[in-house]
Amino acid sequence: MYFNDDQTAQLNHLIRKIEQRTGIELVAAVVGKCDSYPEVPWKAFALTVAAVALIHLIQTIARPDWITIWSVQLALVFVLGAGAAVALLSVFWPAFGRLFLNRLRTETEAEQYARALFLEKELFKTRTRTGILILVSLFERTVVIVPDSGVAGRMNTKALQAVISQMAPDLRKGDRFQALTRGLSALEAGLVQTGFGPSRESDDQIKDTLIEKKGEDR
């Protein structure tokens, strides 16, 4: 969905390698959108209507002769039409739609989505509580890492944030493959640095195939 076959194979190989070298159970997920954000088109519509109406009012005051050119009906159609066009643009152009969201809102939705996915995949069921989820949300351009207690007790929030920081530049550029590859490698390095190593358990407790999800509809 988001990667070609070769990229998917490379990522799955990297995930298996990290599990073997660190003894954790790792799930990586890429999701298109963590929430539908129904307020985005309405906010775009309202702001555009207000801005265009204000511009029209200023033009009318500055040039009274415009009153004879613009009838009330024509002005209303123009203002509402501009608002509708921008609202549609905010729906079908993700980069534009993000302009009408604050960062805290997108981070909150991504965090909630990641924690729900952590529970859905039952990453808490590993024998040593060493499951970890790394989620990349494309619309929000946000990365969330959810560790189980066996990882969180040794790899703190600052260390996890350092992994996310490694991914942010590539994610902003839209290079999701490079962002995830870089993030997985940084996560492995952080786990090894905090003392994780190969497990004596030979079985794979959690399916580690890369997850790709569309997420929420528009």
N, C-alpha and C positions, 0 to 999 in steps of 0.2 A: 504493500500500500504506500509506504513512505520511503522504502528502500528497494533497490533492484536485488535480484537473486544473489549476486556476488557480495553485495554489501551486507545482506541479511546473513549469509553464510559466515562472513568475517566476524560479524557482531556475535553470533551464536558461539563461534569458536572462542572468541575472547571471553565471553561469559563463562563457558565451561573451564577455560584455563584459569580464570580467577578463582572459581570455586575449588578447583584442585589445589591451587597454591595457597589458598587462605583457609579452606575448610568451612567457609560460609555457604549459605544458600542464597543465591542472587537472582533477582528478577528485574529485568529492564523493560520498561514500557514507554512507548511513544504514543501520545494521544493528540488528536487534532484540536480538540476544544474541550475545556473542562466544565463549561456552563454555556447555556444558550444566550445569556445576557440580553433579555428582552428589552431592557431599558435603553440599549444603544440606539436603535433607530428612532425611538421617541425623543431621546435627548438631541440627536442630530437634527431631527425635524424641528423641534422647538427652538433650538439655538439659531438655525438657519432662517426660520420665519422671523424671529425677533431681529436678527441682523439685517435681513433684506428689507423688512418693514422700516427699520430705523434709517437705513440708507435712502429709501424712497422718501421718507418724511423730510430728511435733510435736503434732498434734491428739490423737493416741492417748495420748501421755504426759501432756498437759495435761488430757485428759478420758478417763479409763480406761473410762467407761461407753460410749464409742464402739466398744469392742471387740465389744460385744454387737450393735451395729447393723451394723457392717461385718465381714462374713466375709472370710477370706483371698481367696477366689475373687472376691468383689465388688470388693475393693480392687484386686486385680490387673487386673481388667477395666477399672476406672475409670482406673488409672494408664496402662495401655497404650493405652486408647482416647483419652485426652487427648493422648498422644504422637503417635498416628497422625493425629489431627485437625489438630494443629499442623504436622506434616510435610506433609500435603496442602495446608494453607494456604500454606506456604512455596513450594510448587510453582506454585500457581495465582494467587497474589497477589505480583507482582514486588517491590513496595515492602517487603513483609514478608520475602520471601526474601533481600533484600539485607542484612537485619539480621544474617544468619548468615555474611556474607562480610567479610573485611577489605579495606581499600582497596587495599593493595599487590597483592593477588590479582587484583582486577578490572582494575587498571591494567595489570598484566602481560599478562593475557589479551587486553585490547583492543589493546595494543601489538603482540603477536604476530599477531593477526588482521589488523591494518592493514598490517603488513609483508608478510604473505602475499598480501593483496589487491594491494599495490603490485607485487609480482612477477607475480601472475596477470594484471594489466592491462598488464604490460610497460611501466610508466612510466619505466623506465631506458633505453628505446630512443630517446628524443628526441635529435636531432642535437646539441643544446647541453646535454644533461643537465639540462633545466629542468622536468622533470615533478614534480608535487607532488600528494599525496593528502591530503584532509582527511576523516577518518572520525568519524562521530557514532554512538556505541553507546548505545542507549536504555536497556537493562536496567542496564548499568554506569554510566550517566549520565557518560560519559567521552568526551572528544574527543582524537583522536590525529592529528597532522600529520606526514606522512612526506615530506620533500623529497629530491629527487635532489641529487647533488653540486653541480650548477650553481646551485642555490638555497641549499643549506646553506652554501656557501662565502661567501655574501653576507648571508643572513638567519639569524642565529644562534638558538640554542635559546631565549634570553631573549626575542627578538622573537616567536618562534612561541608561546611560553608566554603572551605578552601577548594574542595572538589567542584562545587557548583561554580565558583569563580573561574575555574579553568575552562568551563564549558560556555560561559556567558558570551564571550566575543564571537565564537563561531555560530552560536544560536542566533545572535542579533543579525548576523550576516545571512542567515537562512541555511547554513551548512549543517544540517542536523546529523549527518553521518559523522562528520569530523567532531562535532560537539559531543556526541555520545561516545565515540571512540576515545577521545581525550578524557572524558569524564570517567569512563570505566578504568582506564589505565591509572588515572590519578587516585581513584578509589582503591584499586589494588595496592598501590604504593602506600596509601594511608593505612590500610589494614595490616600490611606487612610491618610497617613501622611501629604499630601499636601491639605487635606480638602475635598476630594471627599467622597460622601456618597450616600445612596439610593435615587433614583430619584422618583419624584411624578408621572412621566409618567409610565404607566403600560405596554404599548405595546413595543414589540421588533422591533426596527426600521431597524436593519441590521441582516441578517441571521448569526447566530454565530456558525454554525457547523464547526468543524476543517477542514481546506482545506489541501489536500495532492495533490501535482502536481509533475509530472516527471520533468518538466522544459524543458530546451533546450536539443536537441539531441547532440550526440557526434560530 
